[in-house]
Amino acid sequence: NAHVGYSDGNSFLSTLQGTDSNYVDWSLGVDYAITENLTLGVSYTDTDDSPPQKDFTDSAFIFTLGVSF
């Protein structure tokens, strides 16, 4: 799975920074069906915002465990 987003203008992050801000955020990941009802996922997410704003725009690996019923 993949995601690309663009933010422009006032936002929570730009309020922390004290200025208007625009940036691109993106993620790339995979999901694996362990069983019919259990899914394990991992993705990497990042932005082109430099420097990172108050640790909210740092890059990160995200692990998920999903259950459906």
JOFEN-V755341 format. One record per residue. N is the residue number from 1. PSI is psi in whole degrees, 0 to 359 (999 if undefined). Layout:
n = (N/N)
psi = (PSI/PSI)
This chain:
n = (1/2/3/4/5/6/7/8/9/10/11/12/13/14/15/16/17/18/19/20/21/22/23/24/25/26/27/28/29/30/31/32/33/34/35/36/37/38/39/40/41/42/43/44/45/46/47/48/49/50/51/52/53/54/55/56/57/58/59/60/61/62/63/64/65/66/67/68/69)
psi = (155/156/139/132/157/129/137/130/199/133/178/316/320/331/319/322/333/8/170/148/145/145/160/134/151/159/155/130/176/151/147/124/109/312/185/330/357/126/134/135/152/138/159/132/148/171/167/12/120/128/163/142/107/38/7/343/20/151/156/151/136/125/135/152/118/143/132/148/999)
